[in-house]
């Protein structure tokens, strides 16, 4: 969990000037505390990111920042409009992103 918070904080600080609309770190931390499923999803994506090679991280960094600052919220908002709770929506989109990272880097689940 600590690694997830560090990754999110680092990427958030890198993109602070890019978007004021990204989900605030405090809300992510609160969802981690409230939901074992969301905590698992956050830990999973951090673990996957940590296992990427330096080259893979460099290649995916800008895309990952854009996902964190724009696409994650857009995807989660669409799910919330469809009736999912905030925590459910963010859990689903985080797992979906993890699956994507595994696919594009050739890692297994």
C-alpha positions in Angstrom: 0.0 0.0 0.0 2.9 2.4 0.8 4.3 1.8 -2.7 1.0 2.6 -4.2 0.7 5.9 -2.4 4.3 6.8 -3.3 3.7 6.0 -7.0 0.5 7.9 -7.1 2.0 10.9 -5.3 5.1 10.9 -7.6 3.0 10.7 -10.8 0.6 13.3 -9.4 3.4 15.7 -8.6 4.8 15.2 -12.1 1.5 16.1 -13.6 0.2 18.7 -11.3 0.5 21.4 -14.0 -1.2 19.1 -16.6 -4.5 18.6 -14.9 -6.4 19.9 -12.0 -9.1 17.3 -12.5 -7.3 14.1 -11.5 -8.6 12.3 -8.5 -6.9 13.7 -5.4 -4.5 11.5 -3.6 -6.5 11.9 -0.4 -9.5 10.4 -2.1 -7.5 7.5 -3.3 -6.0 6.9 0.1 -9.6 7.0 1.6 -10.8 4.4 -0.9 -7.8 2.2 -0.2 -8.8 2.3 3.5 -12.5 1.7 2.9 -12.4 -1.0 0.3 -10.3 -4.2 0.3 -11.1 -4.6 -3.5 -9.8 -1.2 -4.4 -6.8 -1.7 -2.2 -6.1 -4.9 -4.0 -6.5 -3.2 -7.4 -4.1 -0.4 -6.4 -1.5 -2.8 -5.1 -1.8 -4.8 -8.2 -1.2 -1.9 -10.6 1.7 -0.7 -8.5 3.2 -4.2 -8.4 2.9 -4.5 -12.2 4.4 -1.1 -12.7 7.3 -2.0 -10.4 8.0 -5.1 -12.4 8.3 -3.3 -15.7 11.7 -2.8 -17.1 13.2 0.6 -17.1 12.6 0.8 -20.9 8.9 -0.3 -20.5 8.4 2.4 -17.8 10.0 5.1 -20.0 7.9 4.1 -23.0 4.6 4.0 -21.0 5.2 6.8 -18.6 3.5 9.6 -20.5 0.6 7.3 -21.3 0.3 6.3 -17.7 0.3 9.9 -16.5 -2.4 10.7 -19.0 -4.4 7.7 -17.7 -4.0 8.9 -14.1 -4.9 12.5 -14.9 -7.6 12.1 -17.5 -8.8 8.7 -18.6 -9.1 7.0 -15.3 -11.6 9.6 -14.1 -13.5 9.6 -17.5 -13.8 5.9 -17.4 -14.9 5.8 -13.7 -17.4 8.6 -14.3 -19.0 6.6 -17.1 -19.3 3.6 -14.8 -20.8 5.7 -12.1 -23.4 7.1 -14.5 -24.2 3.5 -15.3 -24.9 2.9 -11.6 -21.7 1.7 -10.1 -20.5 3.3 -6.8 -17.3 5.4 -6.9 -15.2 2.7 -5.3 -16.6 0.0 -7.6 -15.9 2.2 -10.6 -12.4 3.1 -9.7 -11.7 -0.6 -8.8 -12.9 -1.7 -12.2 -10.9 0.9 -14.2 -7.8 0.2 -12.2 -8.0 -3.5 -12.8 -8.7 -2.8 -16.5 -5.6 -0.7 -16.7 -3.5 -3.4 -14.9 -4.7 -5.9 -17.5 -3.7 -3.5 -20.3 -0.3 -3.0 -18.8 0.2 -6.7 -18.6 -0.9 -7.2 -22.2 1.2 -4.5 -23.8 4.3 -5.5 -21.9 3.9 -9.2 -22.4 3.6 -10.1 -18.7 1.3 -12.7 -17.5 -1.5 -12.2 -15.0 
